[in-house]
Amino acid sequence: MPNEEVEHLRLSSDGARGLLRDAIGWLDALSLDGEEGLPNKEGGNSGVGAIGVRGSAGSSSDEEDRVDEASAGSSSSSEESSCDEGDAPSSRSEGVKESFAVAQTSSGAVSQQKVNRKKSRKKKREKNDIVRQMGFPPSLVVHCPKGKKGGKDLAIVVPMAVMPQGNTDWSLRSVCKMGLDVSEEISAEGRAVVVLLLSSGRFAGAVFKGDRCVAHRVCTQYTVRRGQGGAQSSMDSSKGKAKSIGAQLRRAGEIKLREDIKSSLLGWRSHIDEAAIILLSCPKTMRKSLHEDAEVRKFFPKDDERIRKVPLAVGRPSFESACAVNEVMMRITVRPLTDEESIAFERGTPAQQELGGGLQESVVGSSKHESERDVVQEAEEAQKEVMPLTPLHEAAVTLDLVELTKLLELGSTGTESNARHDIDTRAGETEMTPLHVAASSTDPTKGAEFVSALLLSGHANPCVVDGRNRPPYFVASHEKIRDAFRKARSTLGEDKWNWDDGKVGPPLSVDDLERRKAKAAEKKRKQRARQKEKKAKEKAEAESEKQKLKEEEDKKKAEEDAKRIRAGLKPKKSTAADNACDFCQKPCKRRSQMFTRLEFAYCSTECVKRHQRELTARAALSRLGG
């Protein structure tokens, strides 16, 4: 679908509220028509319906996160548009078109301003990349036949992720009414939207009022084990506390990150108290500590009605990610209805949509004989049914390549049921495919071999997501397994699958592997050379220090010998003990039994007298000038 046919409006804008009021009015009018029993022109579908979209797969961004103060004033590319609230539902199509024109004009003006600001343009492009990689949250597609766009019926995509938690009524009118309430609440004066993104070692938070960021902060600490992944606290709880210096630094980093988060929330207390919605992205392992600190400091309780979980793979928390989350979660999309959706609405039957690179289940809204709520309830009940693991799943759990080869051969010959051996079948409570199971293995070597076999021999689809909207590459537990995906991308080519939708990294060819090995070998060689040079330097310094100490000892001994000679004594032998006589240098059994005179110690009175005579004779000679 061309980008010019798609309009994004902020949920807090006047245009968004006008569209939601239009949808509610259309649904009310449809309800009245249904009570009177008036059929539409086609005599079948009522003409208004919805498709529940599960959302696209997300991924992590490996780009360097840089926070620029110049970008703090912009968090959304859409502008508010106005719509007259006094129009009747039947005459609002022109108002809708006007709102589109206003939004398009305003958006064009903003884009022209950003062209003149190079730094802001660069930052905007980085945020747009993150938005594209995130995909879209679970949404409800409302079919509005009275609005036209691009010669087709109008479709309004309403985000369901910002609706109140615990909601059980997902009928069309209820969702549009809740969306309108949320829009009016966040657009009220003084109300804010708080975005909190947390992962191992990184925290990013931002406060938005309208389309303006009024406060933000990004904190980074060393908490993740390099090359192995996983936080140090998780490793401590599973394998016990390690005593290495790195483990101690990571534990200290986790404590420091927790203090940084508390200080940030403390500084934003006034914003949090006035917040209409709190968008939170936090892993399960860190959720407990975050809620504990928030409840102790009374920032927000665990069951706060304002909290909305972010159903997107945010990646590395950064200021740009916070802006992207605010933009994706707090907007509605207006676009022409697709041909597939039109057919689905006409038939009133479940359909499949190609969204975000994965084949996602969707539910079509009301037909003549069943309401929207019945369809949604049936879809929820169908989703609750857990499909048992297939033989391919069981082989993936044990990483049995021999069994996998047999199953692939059976599937190719058609001797077994295709359903039992469908390589892209989602099964289990988490609705994983065999490729998901193999990618999440803790054995990197066997896991990489199994993933390669599934991709190259079984032609598994790397774009199919699991029950949590994660592609197989996203759940890969080790770099070797991720490399298996990238090598398969290089082998199969770009035309085989839409690898970017599966969030697979760039292709990795044999030459790339050789260059990586050569680079690693060169790095190791330089490291050994640095270590060798460091050891040689330390050895030279030790020898220099030893030589210096020896020279000082020789100098001290020479001074002592000169002093003894002046005192009429012989130079002290190097082998003489501490309890040796200063005159004859014979050792004594105990120093307490020696005789002392002046600063000298003697073994007997004879040595005392002899030394005394020696000193007397030297004194006489010095007086005579001898």
C-alpha positions in Angstrom: 0.0 0.0 0.0 1.5 3.4 -1.0 2.6 5.5 2.0 0.7 8.5 0.7 -2.6 6.6 1.2 -1.9 6.0 4.9 -2.4 8.7 7.5 -1.2 8.5 11.1 -3.0 10.8 13.6 -2.0 11.2 17.3 -4.6 9.8 19.6 -4.8 13.1 21.4 -5.4 15.1 18.3 -8.7 16.7 17.3 -8.7 14.7 14.1 -8.4 11.4 15.9 -11.3 12.3 18.3 -13.4 13.3 15.3 -12.8 10.0 13.5 -13.7 8.0 16.7 -16.9 10.0 17.1 -17.7 9.3 13.5 -17.2 5.6 14.0 -19.4 5.6 17.1 -22.1 7.5 15.2 -21.9 5.0 12.3 -22.2 2.1 14.7 -25.2 3.7 16.5 -26.9 4.3 13.1 -26.1 0.7 12.2 -27.7 -0.5 15.5 -30.8 1.4 14.7 -31.0 0.0 11.2 -30.6 -3.5 12.6 -33.5 -3.0 15.0 -35.7 -1.9 12.1 -34.6 -4.8 10.0 -33.5 -2.7 7.1 -31.1 -4.6 4.8 -28.3 -2.8 3.1 -27.9 -2.7 -0.7 -25.9 -5.9 -0.8 -28.5 -7.7 1.4 -25.8 -9.4 3.5 -23.2 -7.7 5.7 -24.2 -4.7 7.6 -21.4 -2.6 6.1 -19.5 -1.9 9.3 -17.2 -4.4 10.9 -13.8 -5.0 12.5 -10.7 -7.1 12.2 -8.7 -7.8 15.3 -5.0 -7.6 14.4 -2.5 -9.4 16.7 0.4 -7.1 15.7 3.7 -7.6 14.0 6.9 -9.1 15.2 9.4 -6.9 16.8 13.2 -6.9 17.1 16.2 -5.3 18.9 18.2 -2.5 17.4 21.9 -2.8 17.5 22.6 0.8 16.6 24.5 3.1 19.0 22.0 5.0 21.2 22.8 8.7 21.2 20.7 11.2 23.1 20.5 14.7 21.6 18.8 17.6 23.5 17.7 19.1 20.2 15.4 16.1 19.6 13.7 16.4 22.9 11.0 18.7 21.5 9.8 16.2 18.9 8.2 12.8 19.6 5.7 12.3 16.8 5.7 13.0 13.1 1.9 13.7 13.0 0.1 16.9 13.7 -3.2 17.6 15.3 -6.1 18.1 13.0 -9.5 19.6 13.7 -13.0 18.1 13.1 -16.4 19.8 13.8 -18.1 18.0 16.6 -21.5 19.4 15.8 -21.9 17.4 12.5 -24.4 14.5 12.3 -22.9 11.1 11.8 -24.4 10.9 8.3 -22.7 14.1 7.2 -19.2 13.6 8.6 -17.4 12.2 5.6 -16.6 15.7 4.3 -15.3 16.6 7.8 -13.1 13.5 7.8 -11.7 14.4 4.4 -11.0 17.9 5.7 -9.1 16.5 8.7 -7.0 14.3 6.4 -6.1 17.4 4.4 -5.2 19.4 7.5 -3.1 16.5 8.8 -1.3 16.1 5.5 -0.6 19.8 5.2 0.6 20.1 8.7 2.8 17.0 8.4 4.3 18.4 5.2 5.1 21.7 6.9 6.8 19.9 9.7 8.8 17.8 7.3 9.9 20.9 5.4 11.2 22.4 8.7 13.1 19.3 9.5 14.9 19.3 6.2 16.4 22.6 7.3 17.7 21.1 10.5 20.3 18.5 9.7 20.8 17.1 13.2 17.0 16.8 13.8 16.5 15.2 10.4 19.1 12.6 11.3 17.6 11.9 14.6 14.1 11.6 13.0 15.4 9.1 10.6 16.8 7.0 13.4 13.5 7.1 15.2 11.7 6.1 12.1 13.9 3.1 11.7 13.0 2.0 15.2 9.3 2.5 14.5 9.6 0.4 11.3 11.4 -2.4 13.3 8.9 -2.4 16.1 5.9 -3.0 13.8 2.5 -2.2 15.3 0.6 -3.1 18.5 -2.5 -5.2 18.6 -5.2 -3.1 16.9 -8.8 -3.2 15.8 -9.6 -2.3 12.1 -13.0 -0.6 11.9 -14.7 -0.6 8.5 -16.4 2.7 7.8 -18.1 2.6 4.4 -19.2 6.2 4.6 -15.7 7.5 4.4 -13.7 7.2 1.2 -10.0 7.2 0.7 -8.2 6.4 -2.6 -11.5 5.3 -4.1 -12.0 2.6 -1.4 -13.9 2.4 1.8 -12.2 3.9 4.8 -10.5 1.7 7.5 -9.6 3.1 10.9 -7.0 1.2 12.9 -7.5 1.7 16.6 -4.8 0.5 19.0 -6.1 -1.9 21.6 -3.0 -1.9 23.7 -3.8 1.5 25.3 -7.3 0.4 26.4 -7.8 -0.1 30.2 -6.5 -3.4 31.6 -9.0 -6.1 32.5 -11.4 -5.0 29.8 -13.6 -7.8 28.6 -15.9 -6.0 26.1 -14.1 -5.8 22.8 -17.1 -4.9 20.7 -16.6 -2.3 18.0 -18.5 0.5 19.8 -16.9 -0.3 23.1 -13.3 -0.1 21.7 -14.1 3.2 19.9 -15.7 4.6 23.0 -12.7 3.6 25.2 -10.3 5.1 22.5 -12.3 8.4 22.6 -12.1 8.4 26.4 -8.4 7.8 26.4 -7.9 10.5 23.8 -9.8 13.1 25.8 -8.0 12.1 29.0 -4.4 12.4 27.5 -5.3 15.7 25.7 -6.5 17.3 28.9 -4.4 20.2 30.2 -1.5 19.1 32.5 -1.9 15.3 31.7 1.1 13.5 30.5 2.1 10.1 29.0 5.1 8.5 30.8 7.2 5.9 28.9 9.4 3.6 30.9 11.7 1.1 29.1 13.9 -1.2 31.1 16.1 -4.1 30.1 19.3 -5.7 31.5 21.8 -2.9 32.1 19.7 -0.1 30.4 16.9 2.2 31.4 15.2 4.9 29.3 12.3 7.0 30.4 10.5 10.0 29.0 7.6 12.2 29.8 5.4 13.5 26.9 2.8 16.2 27.0 1.0 16.2 23.7 3.7 15.9 21.0 6.4 17.4 23.2 8.9 15.6 25.4 9.3 17.6 28.7 11.7 15.2 30.5 13.8 12.2 29.6 16.8 10.2 30.9 18.9 7.2 29.7 21.0 5.2 32.1 23.5 2.4 31.3 25.3 0.1 33.7 27.4 -3.0 33.3 25.1 -5.9 34.3 25.2 -8.4 31.4 27.7 -11.2 31.0 29.6 -10.4 27.9 29.6 -13.1 25.2 27.1 -15.3 27.2 24.2 -12.9 27.8 21.9 -12.8 30.8 21.9 -10.7 33.8 24.2 -11.6 36.7 21.3 -11.9 39.1 19.7 -14.5 36.9 23.0 -16.5 36.8 23.4 -16.2 40.6 19.9 -17.6 41.2 20.4 -20.5 38.9 24.1 -21.5 39.5 25.0 -19.8 42.7 27.0 -16.6 43.3 30.3 -16.4 41.4 33.3 -14.8 43.2 35.0 -13.3 40.1 35.7 -9.6 39.8 33.4 -9.3 36.8 30.5 -10.8 38.7 31.1 -8.4 41.6 31.1 -5.5 39.1 27.9 -6.7 37.5 26.1 -7.0 40.8 27.3 -3.5 41.7 26.0 -2.3 38.3 22.5 -3.8 39.0 22.4 -2.0 42.3 23.5 1.3 40.7 20.9 0.9 37.8 18.2 0.3 40.4 19.2 3.5 42.2 19.3 5.5 38.9 15.7 4.4 38.2 14.5 5.4 41.6 16.2 8.8 41.4 14.6 9.3 37.9 11.1 8.4 39.1 11.6 10.6 42.2 12.5 13.6 40.0 9.4 12.9 37.8 7.0 12.5 40.7 4.9 15.5 39.7 4.7 14.2 36.1 3.8 10.7 37.3 1.1 11.9 39.6 -0.5 13.8 36.7 0.1 11.1 34.1 -2.9 9.8 32.2 -1.1 6.6 30.9 2.2 4.9 31.9 3.6 2.8 29.1 5.9 0.1 30.6 8.3 -2.3 28.9 10.1 -4.5 31.4 11.2 -8.1 31.5 9.7 -10.5 34.0 13.0 -10.9 35.9 13.2 -7.1 36.6 9.5 -6.4 37.0 9.4 -7.4 40.7 12.2 -5.1 41.8 10.7 -2.2 39.8 7.2 -2.5 41.3 8.7 -2.9 44.8 10.7 0.3 44.5 7.6 2.1 43.0 5.3 1.0 45.8 7.9 1.8 48.6 8.3 5.3 47.2 4.6 5.5 46.3 5.2 6.3 42.6 2.5 4.0 41.3 1.1 0.7 42.7 1.5 -2.6 40.9 -2.2 -2.7 39.9 -2.3 1.0 38.8 -5.1 1.4 36.2 -2.9 3.8 34.2 -0.2 1.2 33.4 -0.2 -0.2 29.9 2.3 -2.9 28.9 4.1 -2.3 25.7 3.3 -5.3 23.4 6.3 -4.6 21.2 9.9 -5.8 21.1 11.5 -2.4 22.0 15.1 -3.6 21.8 17.8 -1.5 23.5 16.1 1.2 25.6 17.1 4.6 24.4 15.6 8.1 24.0 14.7 7.3 20.4 13.0 4.1 21.5 10.9 6.0 24.0 9.9 8.4 21.3 9.1 5.5 19.0 7.0 3.7 21.6 5.0 6.9 22.3 4.4 7.5 18.6 3.4 3.9 17.8 1.2 3.3 20.8 -0.5 6.7 20.9 -1.8 7.0 17.3 -4.6 5.8 15.1 -4.1 5.0 11.4 -6.5 5.9 8.6 -6.1 4.0 5.3 -8.1 2.5 2.5 -9.6 -0.9 3.2 -7.6 -3.7 1.5 -9.2 -6.0 -1.0 -8.7 -9.0 1.4 -10.4 -7.1 4.2 -13.2 -6.1 2.0 -13.8 -9.7 1.0 -13.6 -10.8 4.6 -16.1 -8.2 5.7 -18.5 -9.1 2.9 -18.4 -12.8 3.8 -18.3 -12.3 7.5 -15.8 -15.1 8.0 -12.3 -15.4 9.5 -9.5 -14.3 7.2 -5.8 -14.3 7.2 -3.7 -11.2 6.8 0.0 -10.8 5.8 1.0 -8.3 8.4 4.5 -7.5 9.4 6.0 -10.4 7.5 4.1 -13.1 9.5 0.8 -14.8 8.7 -1.3 -13.5 11.6 -4.7 -14.8 12.6 -7.5 -12.2 12.4 -11.1 -12.1 13.4 -13.7 -10.5 11.2 -16.6 -8.5 12.8 -20.3 -8.8 12.7 -22.4 -10.5 10.1 -26.2 -10.7 9.8 -26.5 -13.6 12.2 -23.8 -12.9 14.8 -22.5 -10.0 16.7 -18.9 -8.7 17.1 -18.7 -9.9 20.7 -19.6 -13.5 19.8 -16.9 -13.6 17.2 -14.3 -12.2 19.5 -15.3 -14.7 22.3 -15.1 -17.6 19.8 -11.6 -16.4 18.7 -10.5 -16.2 22.3 -11.7 -19.7 23.0 -10.0 -21.0 19.9 -6.8 -19.3 21.0 -7.0 -20.9 24.4 -6.9 -24.4 22.9 -3.4 -25.7 23.1 -2.2 -27.6 20.1 -0.1 -30.7 21.0 3.5 -30.8 20.0 4.2 -32.5 16.6 7.0 -35.0 16.0 9.0 -32.1 14.6 8.6 -30.2 17.8 9.7 -33.2 19.8 12.7 -33.7 17.6 13.6 -30.0 18.0 13.4 -30.3 21.8 15.9 -33.1 21.8 17.9 -31.6 18.9 17.8 -35.1 17.2 19.1 -34.5 13.6 18.5 -38.2 12.6 14.8 -38.0 13.6 14.5 -34.6 11.8 15.9 -36.1 8.6 13.4 -39.0 8.8 10.5 -36.7 9.4 11.5 -34.4 6.5 11.7 -37.4 4.2 8.3 -38.6 5.3 6.8 -35.1 4.8 8.3 -34.9 1.3 6.9 -38.3 0.2 3.5 -37.6 1.7 3.3 -40.9 3.6 2.3 -39.0 6.8 -0.3 -36.4 7.4 1.0 -33.0 6.4 -0.7 -31.4 9.4 1.4 -33.5 11.8 4.6 -32.7 10.0 4.0 -29.2 8.9 7.3 -27.5 9.6 5.7 -24.2 10.3 3.0 -25.5 12.7 2.7 -23.6 15.9 2.1 -25.8 19.0 2.3 -25.8 22.7 1.3 -23.1 25.2 3.6 -20.5 23.7 2.6 -21.4 20.1 6.2 -22.0 18.9 7.2 -23.6 15.6 10.0 -26.2 15.5 12.3 -23.4 14.4 11.5 -21.4 17.5 12.2 -24.4 19.7 15.5 -25.2 18.1 16.6 -21.5 18.2 15.9 -21.2 21.9 18.1 -24.2 22.7 20.8 -23.8 25.3 23.2 -26.0 23.3 24.7 -23.6 20.7 26.5 -26.2 18.6 23.6 -28.7 18.2 21.1 -25.9 18.1 22.9 -24.2 15.2 23.0 -27.5 13.2 19.3 -28.1 13.8 18.4 -24.6 12.8 20.4 -24.9 9.6 18.7 -28.2 8.8 15.3 -26.7 9.3 16.0 -23.7 7.1 18.0 -25.4 4.3 16.5 -28.8 4.1 13.0 -28.2 5.5 12.6 -24.7 4.2 11.1 -23.5 7.4 9.7 -20.0 7.3 11.7 -17.6 9.6 9.0 -15.0 9.5 6.3 -17.0 11.4 5.9 -15.6 14.9 5.0 -17.4 18.1 2.2 -16.6 20.6 4.1 -13.6 21.9 4.7 -12.2 18.3 8.4 -13.2 18.3 10.1 -14.5 15.2 12.6 -17.4 15.6 15.6 -15.3 15.2 14.5 -13.1 18.2 14.5 -16.1 20.6 17.9 -17.4 19.5 19.9 -17.9 22.7 23.5 -17.8 21.3 25.5 -16.1 18.6 26.2 -19.4 16.8 22.4 -20.0 16.4 22.0 -16.5 15.1 24.8 -17.1 12.6 23.0 -20.1 11.4 20.1 -17.9 10.4 22.4 -15.4 8.7 24.2 -18.2 6.8 20.9 -19.7 5.6 19.9 -16.2 4.4 23.1 -16.0 2.4 22.6 -19.5 1.0 18.9 -19.3 0.1 19.0 -15.7 -1.1 16.9 -12.7 -0.5 14.0 -13.8 -2.7 13.3 -17.0 -0.6 11.8 -15.2 2.4 11.3 -11.6 3.6 14.2 -11.9 6.0 13.9 -8.4 7.3 10.3 -9.2 8.5 11.8 -12.2 10.4 14.3 -9.7 11.9 17.2 -11.9 10.6 20.5 -10.1 10.5 22.5 -9.4 7.3 23.5 -12.4 5.3 26.7 -14.2 6.4 28.6 -15.8 3.6 31.7 -18.1 3.7 33.9 -15.1 2.9 32.4 -13.2 5.8 33.1 -16.1 8.1 36.7 -16.3 6.9 37.1 -12.6 7.4 35.6 -12.9 10.9 37.9 -15.8 11.7 40.9 -13.8 10.4 39.8 -10.8 12.3 39.4 -12.9 15.5 42.9 -14.5 14.9 44.5 -11.1 14.4 42.8 -9.8 17.5 44.0 -12.8 19.5 47.5 -12.4 18.0 47.6 -8.7 19.0 46.3 -9.6 22.4 49.1 -12.2 22.9 51.6 -9.6 21.7 50.3 -7.1 24.1 50.5 -9.6 27.0 54.0 -10.6 26.0 55.1 -7.0 25.8 53.4 -6.4 29.2 55.2 -9.3 30.8 58.5 -8.2 29.4 58.0 -4.7 30.7 57.0 -6.0 34.1 60.1 -8.2 34.1 62.3 -5.3 33.2 60.8 -3.1 35.9 61.2 -5.9 38.4 64.9 -6.4 37.5 65.4 -2.6 37.6 63.9 -2.5 41.1 66.0 -5.4 42.2 69.2 -3.8 40.9 68.2 -0.6 42.7 67.7 -2.3 46.0 71.0 -4.1 45.6 72.8 -0.9 45.0 71.2 0.7 48.0 72.2 -2.3 50.2 75.8 -2.2 48.9 76.0 1.5 49.6 74.6 1.0 53.1 77.1 -1.8 53.8 79.9 0.3 52.6 78.9 3.1 55.0 78.7 0.6 57.9 82.1 -0.8 57.1 83.7 2.7 56.9 82.1 3.5 60.3 83.5 0.2 61.8 86.9 1.0 60.5 86.8 4.4 62.0 85.8 2.8 65.3 88.8 0.4 65.2 86.8 -2.6 64.1 87.2 -4.9 61.1 84.5 -4.9 58.3 81.7 -7.1 59.2 81.5 -10.4 57.4 78.6 -11.0 55.2 78.0 -14.3 56.9 78.1 -12.8 60.4 74.9 -13.2 62.5 73.1 -10.5 64.4 74.3 -11.9 67.7 78.0 -11.8 66.6 80.6 -9.9 68.5 81.4 -6.6 67.0 85.2 -6.9 67.8 86.0 -10.6 67.0 82.8 -11.4 65.1 82.4 -14.7 66.8 78.7 -15.7 67.3 77.2 -15.9 70.8 74.4 -18.3 71.9 72.2 -15.5 73.1 72.3 -11.8 72.6 71.1 -11.3 76.2 74.4 -12.8 77.4 76.6 -10.3 75.4 78.3 -7.3 76.9 77.5 -3.8 75.7 79.6 -0.6 75.7 78.5 2.5 73.9 76.8 1.2 70.7 78.8 -2.0 70.5 78.1 -5.6 71.7 80.9 -8.0 72.8 81.0 -11.7 73.4 83.4 -11.4 76.5 85.1 -8.8 78.7 88.3 -9.6 77.0 86.9 -8.2 73.7 85.7 -5.2 75.6 89.2 -4.4 77.0 90.9 -5.1 73.7 88.6 -2.8 71.8 89.0 -0.1 74.5 92.8 -0.3 74.1 92.4 -0.1 70.3 90.4 3.0 70.6 92.8 4.6 73.1 95.8 3.9 70.8 93.9 5.4 67.7 93.1 8.5 69.8 96.8 8.9 70.8 98.0 8.5 67.2 95.5 11.1 66.0 96.7 13.6 68.6 100.3 13.1 67.5 99.3 13.5 63.9 99.8 9.9 63.0 
